[in-house]
Amino acid sequence: DAGVIQSPRHEVTEMGQEVTLRCKPISGHDYLFWYRQTMMRGLELLIYFNNNVPIDDSGMPEDRFSAKMPNASFSTLKIQPSEPRDSAVYFCASSSGQGTSTDTQYFGPGTRLTVL
Amino acid sequence: AQSVTQLDSQVPVFEEAPVELRCNYSSSVSVYLFWYVQYPNQGLQLLLKYLSGSTLVKGINGFEAEFNKSQTSFHLRKPSVHISDTAEYFCAVTPRGYQKVTFGTGTKLQVIP
């Protein structure tokens, strides 16, 4: 398996622009997670899905952030409008839950977002 | 709610010396515990996990961790480190039966030649 795939790997944009991050989870995994990593706040869970349904979005910073999972093999995290404080590395991870929490989360390589 | 505390933000150690990275957790329910490693410019990958049974857990790359319920700790150890172990290490906890994981703030291990 190719692992969790994220695109783009790097994104540089200007304040106010819309940013879309993409993720393809490992085939067969039914959980998908979006994390944000910054020096100040470390690794934060933004939202996670089970079988394409959002389960917990309490970590989403504000209305400028939205996430979708239209099917089992694709998810997007959108920021509109973007702000400099959104600059961070965004990770997508997937796991096979099967109703338990015993399963390992597999992380993608991340998208480094810079908002100027 | 769960929380994870990694007291050491950075740990420098000489090559071939032993190392211990400390992790303490807090939870009102039973939990599973994990250690993940993040190499520069990469995502996190699992080192080892404690689910139940033996309190000493062995992971990849010669690492091991010991679950201590009375002290609510899950310290990570390696008897002899290599340059390639230079990375950031994250302790994590999740309640049994849930998928939501709480990560610690990470410990940067710097192996000195």
Interface residues (C-beta under 8 A of the other chain):
Chain A: V4 Y31 G42 L43 L45 Y48 N50 I55 D56 F91 A93 S95 G97 G99 T100 S101 T102 D103 T104 Q105 Y106 F107 G108 P109 G110
Chain B: Y32 F34 N41 Q42 G43 L44 Q45 L46 K49 L51 F90 T94 P95 R96 G97 Y98 Q99 K100 V101 T102 F103 G104 T105 G106
